[in-house]
Amino acid sequence: MHSAQRPNAAGKLPALPRGLRGRAFTLLEIMLAVLILGMMALVIYRFVQANVRDELTWFCSAGPGVLTRYASGDYRVNLRLRRHDAKSQQLDLGLLRTPKDDTAVSNEHETWVRLIDNVATLQIRFFDSRLNTWVQRWTDTVTLPRLVKVVIGRTDAKVPTEIIVPLARMPL
């Protein structure tokens, strides 16, 4: 048998020339590429999990909206999920309060008020009466939505809790 041909079920096919044999990927190289892609996917997933969440933001003066009585000035308040601690996967629902005119680069003036422990999901929707539907984002800075729906899913509950808050009177 000639060295440039090898047997095949359909007959004899020419073998690869010697110069082309060294150009294929080895199993080790393929495994490393898959490992790197897997690590990149994990990093992207963790980033999205940590940074893309529903949150509700409002501005108000001291009092019930900020859950404080003796503070002064106006505050920016965010209702959002936050990790219980740095090592935990458990999320807590709470209010993150910062002074409205705070220009500090660090978060030294922020305060966190934990409201509900062990929350799995948070979904916030706004009712747009012009479209007669629930929307994910409220971008109109002039008018308030008619209704705000907050759905809180907990790991220890089979059915999530749904709260609808009216911000304006709805016609019957």
C-alpha positions in Angstrom: 0.0 0.0 0.0 1.3 3.4 -0.9 2.1 5.7 2.1 0.0 8.6 0.6 -3.1 6.4 0.6 -5.0 4.7 3.4 -7.8 2.2 3.3 -11.4 3.3 3.7 -14.8 1.6 3.4 -15.5 3.4 0.2 -12.0 2.8 -1.2 -8.7 4.4 -0.8 -8.5 8.2 0.0 -5.3 10.3 0.0 -3.9 10.9 3.5 -3.2 14.4 4.8 0.2 15.8 3.7 2.8 16.0 6.4 2.6 19.8 6.6 -1.1 19.8 7.5 -1.0 17.2 10.3 0.4 19.6 12.9 -2.2 22.3 12.3 -5.2 20.6 14.2 -6.2 21.5 17.7 -5.3 19.0 20.4 -7.9 17.8 23.0 -6.1 19.8 25.7 -6.4 23.0 23.7 -10.1 22.4 23.1 -10.7 21.7 26.8 -8.9 24.9 27.8 -11.0 26.9 25.4 -14.2 25.4 26.8 -13.0 26.1 30.3 -12.2 29.7 29.5 -15.6 30.2 27.8 -17.4 28.6 30.8 -15.6 30.9 33.2 -16.5 33.9 31.1 -20.2 32.8 31.1 -20.1 32.4 34.9 -18.6 35.9 35.4 -21.2 37.4 33.1 -24.0 35.6 34.9 -22.8 36.8 38.3 -22.4 40.3 37.0 -25.9 40.4 35.6 -27.3 38.7 38.8 -25.7 41.3 41.0 -26.4 44.4 38.9 -29.6 43.9 37.0 -32.6 44.0 39.4 -35.8 45.9 39.7 -35.7 48.8 42.1 -38.0 51.6 42.9 -36.6 55.1 43.5 -38.2 58.1 44.9 -37.3 61.5 46.5 -38.8 62.6 49.8 -38.2 64.6 52.9 -37.6 63.0 56.3 -40.6 61.1 57.7 -42.5 57.9 56.7 -41.0 57.7 53.1 -37.5 57.5 54.5 -38.5 55.5 57.7 -36.9 58.1 59.9 -38.4 60.8 62.0 -35.6 63.1 63.1 -33.6 63.5 59.9 -33.4 66.8 58.0 -33.3 67.5 54.3 -34.4 65.5 51.3 -33.4 62.0 50.5 -33.1 59.6 47.5 -34.7 56.3 48.6 -34.3 53.0 46.7 -36.4 50.0 47.4 -34.2 47.1 46.2 -32.7 43.7 46.9 -29.3 43.4 48.6 -27.1 40.5 49.7 -27.5 39.7 53.4 -23.7 39.8 53.8 -20.7 39.4 51.5 -20.5 35.6 51.7 -24.2 34.8 51.6 -26.4 34.1 48.6 -29.5 35.2 50.7 -31.1 38.5 49.5 -32.9 41.0 51.7 -35.5 43.6 50.6 -34.9 47.0 52.0 -34.5 50.7 51.6 -31.2 52.3 50.6 -31.3 56.0 51.8 -28.9 58.7 50.6 -29.1 62.5 51.0 -30.4 64.0 47.8 -27.6 66.5 47.4 -24.9 64.1 48.5 -21.9 64.5 46.2 -19.5 62.1 48.1 -17.8 59.5 46.0 -17.9 56.9 48.8 -21.1 55.6 50.3 -20.4 56.9 53.7 -23.8 58.8 53.9 -25.9 55.8 52.8 -28.0 53.9 55.2 -29.6 50.5 54.6 -32.9 49.6 56.3 -33.7 45.9 55.9 -37.4 45.3 55.6 -37.8 41.6 54.6 -35.3 38.8 54.9 -34.7 35.9 52.5 -36.3 37.3 49.4 -35.8 35.3 46.1 -37.4 37.7 43.6 -38.6 41.3 43.3 -40.7 42.5 40.4 -41.9 46.1 40.0 -44.4 47.1 37.3 -46.3 50.4 36.7 -49.8 50.8 35.3 -49.9 53.2 32.3 -53.6 54.2 31.9 -52.8 55.7 28.5 -51.8 52.3 27.2 -54.1 50.4 29.6 -51.3 47.9 30.5 -48.5 47.3 33.0 -45.1 48.5 31.9 -41.6 47.6 33.3 -40.2 51.2 33.4 -41.8 54.5 34.2 -40.0 57.2 32.2 -42.5 60.0 32.4 -41.1 62.6 34.7 -44.2 64.8 34.7 -47.0 62.4 35.8 -47.1 59.5 38.2 -48.3 56.1 37.2 -51.8 55.3 38.4 -50.8 52.0 40.1 -47.5 50.4 41.1 -47.4 46.6 41.4 -44.7 45.0 43.6 -44.4 41.2 43.5 -42.1 39.7 46.2 -41.1 36.0 45.9 -39.7 34.3 49.0 -37.8 31.0 49.1 -40.1 29.8 51.9 -43.4 30.6 50.1 -45.0 28.7 47.3 -46.9 31.7 45.9 -45.3 35.2 45.6 -46.9 38.1 47.4 -48.4 40.8 45.2 -49.0 44.3 46.4 -50.7 47.0 44.3 -50.3 50.5 45.5 -52.6 53.2 44.0 -50.9 56.5 43.5 -54.0 58.2 42.0 -57.7 57.6 42.1 -58.8 55.1 39.5 -62.2 55.7 37.7 -64.7 52.9 38.3 
